[in-house]
Amino acid sequence: MNRNLLLAFFASLAINLVLHNPIAVSILNSFSLSLVLFAINNKSSVLPLFAFIPLYYFAPRYLAISFLELFISLGLIFRFRIFLLWIPPIILCILLLGSIVNLPFSFDHERLILPTTEYKLAIKRQSDESLYLPYKLRDPFAVGFGTANSYLTNLFSFITIYNFSQTLLFANFVLAAAGLFSKFPKRFLIPLVLAIPLAGATKQPDKTLFLFTARSTLVYLTWLGINKLNLSPRRYLIFSFLGLIFSLYVWI
């Protein structure tokens, strides 16, 4: 491991400890970051700056989540081609983050948007008010329309620039978006593709937690964006600083 990766590791570790994260979580966060940076490029002086991405000093409620994310990071390094090896830990990590599954493995269906009392009342109200439809079509229409409306409303409350910029930093979000247009194995998007739809199906108030599962993917896309825009370390630092100023101006 070269100097830049060591700097990234210890910078991440220091931030985690300053924020009073447990030592095990701090080490796993820092190690996971180092693995991803090793996978993308282990020589650039930009790499230590990735330690300041908020997703890498998040402390999940279960240590098992950190281990699962570490395994997901390994999938980025070793380029797992057997999806059955990669997808189960991704799904389990997402379910644990959303509190849909709790250890030791209990299922909390109340975390989902569909079986709630509010959802059932909304469906019944929609069915009662659909007087313009034949009676037999009212219930199927109400269920279909109500489910789609609840899901999409919940989903788009998650897919916002604010949520992504809060967890990735605004400059990195822009670069990750640019990185999407680069050539890379599309299977690396699996953690993100799985996390986003499930975020729309849960009542979890802090839906940005789901991005924890896809943080390796987001860092990888950020790096692709840096290369695509041909940013030198100095330009990247300036770009990050401007992004921080913009975020403070917009969100405050």
Secondary structure, 3 states (H helix, E strand, C coil): CCHHHHHHHHHHHHHHHHCCCCHHHHHHHHHHHHHHHHHHCCCCCCHHHHHHCHHHHCCCCCHHHHHHHHHHHHHHHHCCCCHHHHHHHHHHHHHHHCCCEECCCEECHHHECCCCHHHHHHHHHHHHHCCCCCHHHHHHHHHHHHHHHHHHHHHHCCCCHHHHHHHHCHHHHHHHHHHCCCCCCHHHHHHHHHHHHHHCCECCCCHHHHHHCCHHHHHHHHHHHHHHCCCCHHHHHHHHHHHHHHHHHHHC
